[in-house]
Amino acid sequence: MTSRSESGLIVIPANGQHSIPAGKSNYLYCYDQSGLVEVTLRRDRQSTEVHMMERFGNLQDRDFDEFIIKDKSGSNNTVRFFFGPGQYGTSQDRASVNIDGVIVGEVEVTNTPTVNLTGSSVTVATNIANTGTALDDVTVSNVAVAIATGDPGVRLELMISIPETETNGIRIGGSDVTATKGGYIPPGTIVFVPFESTLYAIRDGAADVKVTMTALRRVA
């Protein structure tokens, strides 16, 4: 295990939000996002701090076990965070992240005893949900297709996976999604998308794309 955890690439719908359990952590680094987000730190299910972050942002010497990301940009927002119990620092221009003396994102982090609750340094594991339902694969073409139907008032998340063997990626959003408008998901990527209404997808290139999905529901 490494001294960091990573949220993986997450697409948050316009004005939506996403919750990530972080274990006992003392730093949070917003590595990249496509717009302004509000980040709330929580400890023992109680909110402790609220911060606005744009592009890059860091919070050190904190004590939290969960954080909630809210989109404040008004459009689909792609975000990525590092967090954990290790020692943290950034370069002056924040182009790289230094954790336990090693630059992450460019080289592997050294092994240190820690707890990594994400289950992967690439994406969030399915333990973020209480129940999961595997959905049929969907082939996404050049016409927007409904890939999942939500339930208003029910906290649902869709785990979307695009095999790395696919030629191109997809765009996701409402029924007005197009090949040039909507959240982009490239091949070889797994993302978690909170949703309550129907979610649509369309390919962004010339080839159809096979999409695999699991619906996650939090009941606690």
One Martini backbone bead per residue (centre of mass of N, CA, C, O) as a GRO file, in nm:
protein
  220
    1MET     BB    1   0.101   0.033   0.014
    2THR     BB    2   0.035   0.370   0.019
    3SER     BB    3   0.045   0.719   0.133
    4ARG     BB    4  -0.197   0.723  -0.070
    5SER     BB    5  -0.492   0.854  -0.209
    6GLU     BB    6  -0.736   0.825  -0.483
    7SER     BB    7  -1.024   0.924  -0.653
    8GLY     BB    8  -1.002   0.969  -0.927
    9LEU     BB    9  -1.205   1.007  -1.196
   10ILE     BB   10  -1.460   1.262  -1.162
   11VAL     BB   11  -1.800   1.323  -1.252
   12ILE     BB   12  -1.974   1.626  -1.200
   13PRO     BB   13  -2.253   1.758  -1.214
   14ALA     BB   14  -2.429   2.019  -1.238
   15ASN     BB   15  -2.469   2.100  -0.903
   16GLY     BB   16  -2.336   1.866  -0.784
   17GLN     BB   17  -2.234   1.574  -0.580
   18HIS     BB   18  -1.955   1.417  -0.382
   19SER     BB   19  -1.863   1.137  -0.181
   20ILE     BB   20  -1.554   1.067   0.021
   21PRO     BB   21  -1.391   0.830   0.177
   22ALA     BB   22  -1.067   0.874   0.380
   23GLY     BB   23  -1.026   0.820   0.642
   24LYS     BB   24  -0.742   0.903   0.811
   25SER     BB   25  -0.667   1.243   0.746
   26ASN     BB   26  -0.417   1.535   0.672
   27TYR     BB   27  -0.469   1.558   0.352
   28LEU     BB   28  -0.567   1.774   0.063
   29TYR     BB   29  -0.549   1.741  -0.301
   30CYS     BB   30  -0.623   1.941  -0.575
   31TYR     BB   31  -0.513   1.850  -0.887
   32ASP     BB   32  -0.790   1.855  -1.065
   33GLN     BB   33  -1.013   2.074  -1.256
   34SER     BB   34  -1.279   2.230  -1.461
   35GLY     BB   35  -1.377   2.382  -1.188
   36LEU     BB   36  -1.553   2.503  -0.944
   37VAL     BB   37  -1.530   2.402  -0.592
   38GLU     BB   38  -1.677   2.253  -0.304
   39VAL     BB   39  -1.521   2.171   0.015
   40THR     BB   40  -1.609   1.926   0.264
   41LEU     BB   41  -1.520   1.852   0.580
   42ARG     BB   42  -1.529   1.538   0.770
   43ARG     BB   43  -1.615   1.424   1.113
   44ASP     BB   44  -1.816   1.205   1.231
   45ARG     BB   45  -2.050   1.337   1.037
   46GLN     BB   46  -1.909   1.624   1.060
   47SER     BB   47  -1.873   1.941   0.981
   48THR     BB   48  -1.560   2.148   0.972
   49GLU     BB   49  -1.511   2.243   0.660
   50VAL     BB   50  -1.504   2.511   0.405
   51HIS     BB   51  -1.404   2.511   0.051
   52MET     BB   52  -1.266   2.682  -0.221
   53MET     BB   53  -1.183   2.544  -0.553
   54GLU     BB   54  -0.930   2.608  -0.819
   55ARG     BB   55  -0.764   2.362  -0.984
   56PHE     BB   56  -0.597   2.430  -0.715
   57GLY     BB   57  -0.544   2.268  -0.383
   58ASN     BB   58  -0.469   2.288  -0.019
   59LEU     BB   59  -0.478   2.069   0.281
   60GLN     BB   60  -0.331   2.087   0.598
   61ASP     BB   61  -0.346   1.962   0.903
   62ARG     BB   62  -0.585   1.757   0.920
   63ASP     BB   63  -0.913   1.606   1.042
   64PHE     BB   64  -1.042   1.344   0.838
   65ASP     BB   65  -1.298   1.096   0.674
   66GLU     BB   66  -1.442   1.310   0.477
   67PHE     BB   67  -1.555   1.433   0.148
   68ILE     BB   68  -1.728   1.706  -0.022
   69ILE     BB   69  -1.825   1.763  -0.360
   70LYS     BB   70  -1.912   2.074  -0.524
   71ASP     BB   71  -2.053   2.222  -0.782
   72LYS     BB   72  -1.976   2.582  -0.906
   73SER     BB   73  -1.981   2.612  -1.237
   74GLY     BB   74  -2.254   2.492  -1.398
   75SER     BB   75  -2.095   2.230  -1.489
   76ASN     BB   76  -1.934   1.981  -1.580
   77ASN     BB   77  -1.701   1.813  -1.346
   78THR     BB   78  -1.359   1.730  -1.340
   79VAL     BB   79  -1.201   1.533  -1.081
   80ARG     BB   80  -0.900   1.527  -0.852
   81PHE     BB   81  -0.765   1.346  -0.563
   82PHE     BB   82  -0.554   1.373  -0.281
   83PHE     BB   83  -0.513   1.150   0.013
   84GLY     BB   84  -0.401   1.127   0.368
   85PRO     BB   85  -0.135   1.044   0.620
   86GLY     BB   86   0.092   1.176   0.492
   87GLN     BB   87   0.341   1.360   0.371
   88TYR     BB   88   0.316   1.704   0.243
   89GLY     BB   89   0.374   1.852  -0.093
   90THR     BB   90   0.465   2.124  -0.318
   91SER     BB   91   0.535   2.286  -0.570
   92GLN     BB   92   0.535   2.609  -0.651
   93ASP     BB   93   0.344   2.540  -0.918
   94ARG     BB   94   0.189   2.263  -0.868
   95ALA     BB   95   0.288   2.030  -1.079
   96SER     BB   96   0.355   1.872  -0.811
   97VAL     BB   97   0.354   1.594  -0.578
   98ASN     BB   98   0.470   1.559  -0.235
   99ILE     BB   99   0.507   1.232  -0.079
  100ASP     BB  100   0.734   1.126   0.124
  101GLY     BB  101   0.960   1.248  -0.091
  102VAL     BB  102   0.763   1.190  -0.341
  103ILE     BB  103   0.672   1.215  -0.668
  104VAL     BB  104   0.364   1.219  -0.788
  105GLY     BB  105   0.282   1.115  -1.127
  106GLU     BB  106   0.598   1.029  -1.207
  107VAL     BB  107   0.629   0.833  -0.962
  108GLU     BB  108   0.650   0.615  -0.737
  109VAL     BB  109   0.559   0.540  -0.429
  110THR     BB  110   0.655   0.468  -0.138
  111ASN     BB  111   0.640   0.234   0.098
  112THR     BB  112   0.386   0.258   0.360
  113PRO     BB  113   0.226   0.249   0.644
  114THR     BB  114  -0.126   0.211   0.571
  115VAL     BB  115  -0.454   0.329   0.478
  116ASN     BB  116  -0.644   0.220   0.185
  117LEU     BB  117  -0.983   0.287   0.092
  118THR     BB  118  -0.999   0.271  -0.229
  119GLY     BB  119  -0.833   0.006  -0.356
  120SER     BB  120  -0.697   0.238  -0.541
  121SER     BB  121  -0.490   0.461  -0.739
  122VAL     BB  122  -0.735   0.524  -0.958
  123THR     BB  123  -0.998   0.446  -0.784
  124VAL     BB  124  -1.295   0.402  -0.643
  125ALA     BB  125  -1.438   0.189  -0.453
  126THR     BB  126  -1.742   0.008  -0.387
  127ASN     BB  127  -1.746   0.087  -0.066
  128ILE     BB  128  -1.930   0.355  -0.104
  129ALA     BB  129  -2.154   0.139  -0.101
  130ASN     BB  130  -2.427  -0.075  -0.012
  131THR     BB  131  -2.520  -0.114  -0.315
  132GLY     BB  132  -2.508  -0.330  -0.617
  133THR     BB  133  -2.576  -0.309  -0.982
  134ALA     BB  134  -2.550  -0.483  -1.258
  135LEU     BB  135  -2.524  -0.382  -1.588
  136ASP     BB  136  -2.571  -0.367  -1.898
  137ASP     BB  137  -2.426  -0.335  -2.173
  138VAL     BB  138  -2.334  -0.046  -2.378
  139THR     BB  139  -2.378   0.091  -2.699
  140VAL     BB  140  -2.219   0.377  -2.821
  141SER     BB  141  -2.311   0.620  -3.040
  142ASN     BB  142  -2.413   0.905  -3.248
  143VAL     BB  143  -2.655   0.865  -3.043
  144ALA     BB  144  -2.823   0.945  -2.785
  145VAL     BB  145  -2.819   0.741  -2.484
  146ALA     BB  146  -2.965   0.567  -2.235
  147ILE     BB  147  -2.778   0.428  -1.951
  148ALA     BB  148  -2.957   0.558  -1.706
  149THR     BB  149  -3.208   0.539  -1.444
  150GLY     BB  150  -3.336   0.732  -1.212
  151ASP     BB  151  -3.432   0.840  -0.862
  152PRO     BB  152  -3.588   1.067  -0.716
  153GLY     BB  153  -3.426   1.104  -0.395
  154VAL     BB  154  -3.200   0.900  -0.473
  155ARG     BB  155  -2.884   0.775  -0.396
  156LEU     BB  156  -2.690   0.770  -0.684
  157GLU     BB  157  -2.440   0.570  -0.860
  158LEU     BB  158  -2.222   0.551  -1.149
  159MET     BB  159  -2.024   0.299  -1.278
  160ILE     BB  160  -1.790   0.374  -1.533
  161SER     BB  161  -1.658   0.168  -1.805
  162ILE     BB  162  -1.376   0.191  -2.035
  163PRO     BB  163  -1.208   0.024  -2.235
  164GLU     BB  164  -0.879   0.048  -2.360
  165THR     BB  165  -0.966  -0.078  -2.652
  166GLU     BB  166  -1.097   0.164  -2.727
  167THR     BB  167  -1.088   0.425  -2.955
  168ASN     BB  168  -1.302   0.595  -2.794
  169GLY     BB  169  -1.503   0.800  -2.625
  170ILE     BB  170  -1.730   0.979  -2.408
  171ARG     BB  171  -2.036   1.151  -2.347
  172ILE     BB  172  -2.204   1.307  -2.068
  173GLY     BB  173  -2.564   1.364  -1.974
  174GLY     BB  174  -2.813   1.483  -2.104
  175SER     BB  175  -3.021   1.485  -2.382
  176ASP     BB  176  -2.808   1.725  -2.499
  177VAL     BB  177  -2.585   1.559  -2.569
  178THR     BB  178  -2.264   1.564  -2.733
  179ALA     BB  179  -1.957   1.523  -2.897
  180THR     BB  180  -1.889   1.839  -2.761
  181LYS     BB  181  -2.098   1.791  -2.507
  182GLY     BB  182  -1.981   1.708  -2.199
  183GLY     BB  183  -1.867   1.459  -2.021
  184TYR     BB  184  -1.548   1.317  -2.037
  185ILE     BB  185  -1.459   0.970  -2.133
  186PRO     BB  186  -1.197   0.776  -2.157
  187PRO     BB  187  -1.017   0.529  -2.226
  188GLY     BB  188  -0.937   0.344  -1.940
  189THR     BB  189  -1.190   0.436  -1.753
  190ILE     BB  190  -1.310   0.518  -1.417
  191VAL     BB  191  -1.628   0.638  -1.303
  192PHE     BB  192  -1.825   0.852  -1.078
  193VAL     BB  193  -2.186   0.921  -1.100
  194PRO     BB  194  -2.406   1.129  -0.989
  195PHE     BB  195  -2.770   1.051  -0.979
  196GLU     BB  196  -3.143   1.091  -1.064
  197SER     BB  197  -3.152   1.105  -1.356
  198THR     BB  198  -3.119   1.063  -1.671
  199LEU     BB  199  -2.845   0.914  -1.850
  200TYR     BB  200  -2.634   1.019  -2.113
  201ALA     BB  201  -2.478   0.904  -2.430
  202ILE     BB  202  -2.187   0.972  -2.650
  203ARG     BB  203  -1.982   0.963  -2.891
  204ASP     BB  204  -1.651   1.129  -2.993
  205GLY     BB  205  -1.632   0.943  -3.249
  206ALA     BB  206  -1.636   0.695  -3.505
  207ALA     BB  207  -1.666   0.480  -3.280
  208ASP     BB  208  -1.803   0.259  -3.106
  209VAL     BB  209  -1.895   0.213  -2.749
  210LYS     BB  210  -1.823   0.016  -2.477
  211VAL     BB  211  -2.024   0.001  -2.174
  212THR     BB  212  -1.969  -0.039  -1.829
  213MET     BB  213  -2.193  -0.106  -1.537
  214THR     BB  214  -2.271   0.026  -1.197
  215ALA     BB  215  -2.512   0.051  -0.951
  216LEU     BB  216  -2.513   0.279  -0.674
  217ARG     BB  217  -2.640   0.255  -0.329
  218ARG     BB  218  -2.727   0.462  -0.061
  219VAL     BB  219  -2.872   0.368   0.272
  220ALA     BB  220  -2.664   0.536   0.502
   0.00000   0.00000   0.00000
